Amino acid sequence: MADPSSRRPVLPAPRSPTWPASEGSLHALLDAIPDLFFILSPEGDYLDYHTTDPTLAKLPASWGKQFLGKNVRDVLPREVAEQLVASCGRVLQTGHSEALEYPWRVAGELRHYECRVAAYDGERLLAIVRDITARKKNEAELRAQEQLLENLLAVAHTIYERPTVQATLQNALEIALALTGATGGDLNWLDSSGAVTHSILSSQLASAAQQASAAAPLMELGLAGWVARQRQAALIPDTRLDERWLMQPDPSGAVGPSGAVGPRDHFLSALSVPILAGSTLVGVLTLAHAQPDHFNSQHLRLMQATAAEIAQAVRNAELFEEQRRMAERQTTLYRVLRAVSGLHDLNTVAKLAVEAIVQFAGWPHVALIMPNEAKTQWVVCAASGHLAPASGIMRPLNDGIVGRVFKTGLRQLVPEVEADPDYVARHPGTRSELAVPLRHGSEVMGVLAIDSDQVAAFKVDDIILAESLAEAIDLAFENAGLYAQIQRHVTDMSALYAITRTTSRSLAMEDVLEQALSSAITLLGFSAGLIALTESDEALSPTGPPSELRLAAARGLPAELVRRFRREGLQGTLTAYVHQHRESLVIADRQQAVSPEVNQAMDQMIDAGYRAYAGIALLHQGQSLGAMSLFAREARSSSAYDLALLGTIGQQIAVAVVNARLFQVTLAGHSRSQALINSSRDGIILVGMTGRILILNEPALKLLRLPGQTPEWLGRSLKDTLSVLRLVAPTAFRAAIVEARRLRKGSELPGKGEIEVPPQTVRWVSLPVMTGTLPQGRLIVLSDVTDERAVERLREDMTHTMVHDLRNPLGNISGALEMVTEGMLGGVPPNQLELLEIAQHSAKRMIELVNAILDVSRLESGRMPLEPRAFDLAQLVAEALTAQITLANDKQIRLDSRIPLDLPQAWADVNLIARVLQNLIGNAIKFTPPGGAVQVTATGEAQTPHARLLVQVSDTGPGIPPAIQSRLFQKFVSGGQPERGSGLGLAFCKLAVEAHGQRIWVESTPGQGTTFSFSLALAPSSA
């Protein structure tokens, strides 16, 4: 029950505090926590306490007991006590802990504490009191830093609000004044040379004129000048005691930049900081106040940070202004481009371009000037303003300022035209001129001329815009010209395609000529025409004078003229002239000047009422098969392009004529060819591009053991043939599958091999059949080489036996000679020793040759065992070069290895590849003259179907003759140089490399050295 006359509740009888079961453990835990613990009743009475707080530990031990039995209202300030009691009630009700902070003076020192209240055992509460004085101090410092940061952000935000440089500087100064409470100040902005470009004073102190006039001397003598020179900030508590503060009396009492103008005591403290962009000084900010000691270190730090923001803001403003100017130029350029885009007429492009420049660029006096076709004069194509009357006038190409552009190819900027010696007056109001070339590559295709009635009217931005417009207009002109060319080209190509299509539809001569002539007349816009051919095919017999012509086709010509040509021939006509001179002839108008010979031949054309003519020689391989003549009753334009087109048409018709004649010849010779194929001892099979058998003779049928007769197999698919071949000749079937896979990969090279079709050995060769560059199929030639292989095996067995039998006697001879030369049988006179050493050297060479022959024989027969493993190619090459270093040094030859350190490992028989390298390097040294170089390189080829290594041995020797290169890897063939070897080394190299499933080849140009290349497989872990 609570006592109504008291603010405190009546305390219950004292009772011992109830602690957890392990009270000693709890106290041990509390001792480890630097806090003060209280046990409170729900009404706020202190029941027990415990403390480890180092601050409270200074108090007497009985200090805490003074709380026991008391209520928090008796101990704590009233406001804190009420908050604590209310918190206790909420904690017991909700079960959630709460915390409150309050100040309390301990041992005469004001400290800050945090009290956290939590439910203890359902009836009591635990109050944990912690000293947070240090935290409060840190928070106060953080708030001060946050305030500084907020000020800087305000500076940055406010400064960046104004885009122009002048406005940005003015805004920056006003913000600096506001942040520091300064009563005056200035901001001087400098260029790269240190000259003042902008001088901003606080608005209440000076006019713009005063700012500009006062800036220069004070930047040299005043405080700002000192800061600029020293590049460090200055904080002046009292300007009266600092000589850097420049005083200049002035009746107006105004303050100049970076110093005082007026009474000495107008400003008594100052702060000045440099503004740097990187390491470059770009400005100085100076602030002043009427009271001494106004500025402090915090102001200094804030202004130094503000200076960095000002530098960035001004840079952004400069970029903004440049981008704005660029955007304006881009907008103008875009509008002009849009005005002239899509136009295909040059005159229209020029006119609309001038109108767009006047409208969007704001230049009223503009002219576009182009050279005439002969490039002897320039012509004003379009003009505006006071230049408009000049449209259409012509001047010599080098005349005037425009002529100077054509002559030099350079832009001409004339600030005062009257002072220019080349100026040709076009209008009395012109004072300055800008002439920009329209370039196509290095050639000047025209000039954009802009006049102004102001002296020096054109600035840098105007020049940039004019050059951009010139490029845009040149592009529009180029597009219009290209469009016209494309249209003409499309029309001509359509005519050429139509003629090609019509001439390829038939191989009958009459049909080919009639269709070609009809297409040419219609598509090229002529009225009539004829085609005349020689009696013989001059492409096949080109010697002698051109044969006489006969009329082969005619269309649209008067019937009487056609009969005369058939009866009397074409001698003395334009058609005969074109055929005899083997060139095209275009007469645009019968009035044009021509040679006397052509003039005489024109009589028949004129008599028939024709005014224009085009003659086309039908040329094939440089020879004329005849001519096509086209006639028109109206005059026509002509150019070099027309002659080229006519020549192409003539060649196409000539090809059609040759094809028709060859078709007739082919038909006549088909039976003879079939007889030759059937009489051949070799088997012949021709497979077409569709995979069907076109030709198969009797020997092929027998060699492959195919059943039936040859006519039964013609036209059958390759798939059907292989299914039969799989049963009757399995080895032939497997060889055919391998060859088909090779061809599917895109290889067009010949293939060859041998197969066993018991009891015969058959050699096969697969050859591509081509018509020009177009494949027509594959020709397979089969030869019975059973007897040849038997003879070769017998010869090889005899050779192997003889060579093998030679090795033992040669070894005995070499051993005996070695015993004698080493003195094992007694001393040998010097003259005899020399002969014995020569004999011993010869015996060793013979043994090496015998071993080489045996190795080659084993490789050829497949009896050479291979022991492949992974190895480091760089190390193997280094060993091979070291073995040859003595021979190289004797010849003063440089050995060089360029093997990448990160090259993957190779996979091969190391001993065989080492011998290959020794042979190739030895040959390179042998055939390289003194002072040369031998180089070994290796690269990875990951792009090939199977990743591999490519090894190359190059020398600087005389090279290998082309005639020998194809036979170089055959046995007993050498390179033809003075120092010849046995001819087995390269044969061994080829067999050793091919035994690994790889290949080796040579590239050599006489006089430029030789490179031998071979491939190696990658080790399985590297592939």
Helices and strands as residue ranges (DSSP letters): H 23-31, E 36-40, E 46-51, G 56-58, G 64-67, H 72-75, H 78-94, E 98-106, E 109-119, E 125-131, H 133-159, H 165-180, E 184-190, E 196-201, H 208-221, H 223-230, E 234-236, G 239-241, E 269-277, E 280-289, H 297-340, H 346-361, E 365-371, E 377-383, G 385-390, E 394-396, H 400-408, E 412-414, G 417-419, E 432-440, E 443-452, H 460-504, H 509-524, E 528-534, E 549-555, H 559-568, H 574-581, E 585-587, H 596-601, H 603-607, E 612-620, E 623-632, H 640-679, E 683-688, E 693-696, H 698-703, H 710-713, H 718-728, H 730-744, E 751-757, E 760-771, E 774-784, H 786-821, H 830-861, E 868-871, H 873-883, H 885-890, E 894-898, E 906-909, H 910-926, E 933-941, E 948-955, H 962-965, H 985-995, E 1000-1004, E 1010-1018
